[in-house]
Amino acid sequence: MEGSVRSLLEAERESQEIIQKAVSEKSKRMNDANSDAQIEINAFANEFKQRFLVEESQRKAHNDDLIRAQDNIAEEMAEIEEQYEQNKRQVVKMLLDQILIVNIEVPKVVQQKFE
C-alpha cells in the first residue's frame, strides 16, 4: 500500500510540474503575443499618424492658398471700386457729350453724290 501511495504522490507531483510548465508556457506565449500585438499596433498607429500629418499639411497648404486667393480678390475688388468711383463722372460726361453734341454737317461722301 505504501508503494501505491508513493506512486500516487509521485504522479501528483509530476502532474503539478506538467501543469506548472503549461501555465508558464501559456504565460510566456501570452506575453509574446501581447508584445507582438503592441508592436503591430504601434506600427499601424505610426503609419496613420504619418498619413494624417501629410494630409494635414496638404490641407493647410490648400487653405493658405484659398486665404491668399480671397485676399487677392478682396484687393482687386477694392481697386475696381476705387477705379469705378474715380471714372464714373468722366464716363457719364462722355456719354452725355456723345448724345447731346450732334454734328449737323453733311459727310463729304454724301456731298459728293449730290454734286
QUIDAVEN-V319720 format. One record per residue. N is the residue number from 0. SS is DSSP state (hx for helix, st for strand, lp for the rest). NEAR is the number of other ideal C-beta (glycine too) atoms within 12 Angstrom. Layout:
BEGIN
N;SS;NEAR / N;SS;NEAR
END
This chain:
BEGIN
0;lp;7 / 1;hx;8 / 2;hx;9 / 3;hx;10 / 4;hx;11 / 5;hx;12 / 6;hx;13 / 7;hx;14 / 8;hx;14 / 9;hx;14 / 10;hx;14 / 11;hx;14 / 12;hx;14 / 13;hx;14 / 14;hx;14 / 15;hx;14 / 16;hx;14 / 17;hx;14 / 18;hx;14 / 19;hx;14 / 20;hx;14 / 21;hx;14 / 22;hx;14 / 23;hx;14 / 24;hx;14 / 25;hx;14 / 26;hx;14 / 27;hx;14 / 28;hx;14 / 29;hx;14 / 30;hx;14 / 31;hx;14 / 32;hx;14 / 33;hx;14 / 34;hx;14 / 35;hx;14 / 36;hx;14 / 37;hx;14 / 38;hx;14 / 39;hx;14 / 40;hx;14 / 41;hx;14 / 42;hx;14 / 43;hx;14 / 44;hx;14 / 45;hx;14 / 46;hx;14 / 47;hx;15 / 48;hx;14 / 49;hx;14 / 50;hx;14 / 51;hx;14 / 52;hx;14 / 53;hx;14 / 54;hx;14 / 55;hx;15 / 56;hx;14 / 57;hx;14 / 58;hx;14 / 59;hx;14 / 60;hx;14 / 61;hx;14 / 62;hx;14 / 63;hx;14 / 64;hx;14 / 65;hx;14 / 66;hx;14 / 67;hx;14 / 68;hx;14 / 69;hx;14 / 70;hx;14 / 71;hx;14 / 72;hx;14 / 73;hx;14 / 74;hx;14 / 75;hx;14 / 76;hx;14 / 77;hx;14 / 78;hx;14 / 79;hx;15 / 80;hx;14 / 81;hx;13 / 82;hx;14 / 83;hx;15 / 84;hx;13 / 85;hx;12 / 86;hx;15 / 87;hx;15 / 88;hx;12 / 89;hx;14 / 90;hx;15 / 91;hx;14 / 92;hx;14 / 93;hx;14 / 94;hx;14 / 95;hx;12 / 96;hx;13 / 97;hx;12 / 98;hx;10 / 99;hx;11 / 100;lp;11 / 101;lp;8 / 102;lp;9 / 103;lp;6 / 104;lp;9 / 105;lp;12 / 106;lp;11 / 107;hx;10 / 108;hx;10 / 109;hx;10 / 110;hx;10 / 111;hx;9 / 112;hx;9 / 113;hx;9 / 114;lp;8
END
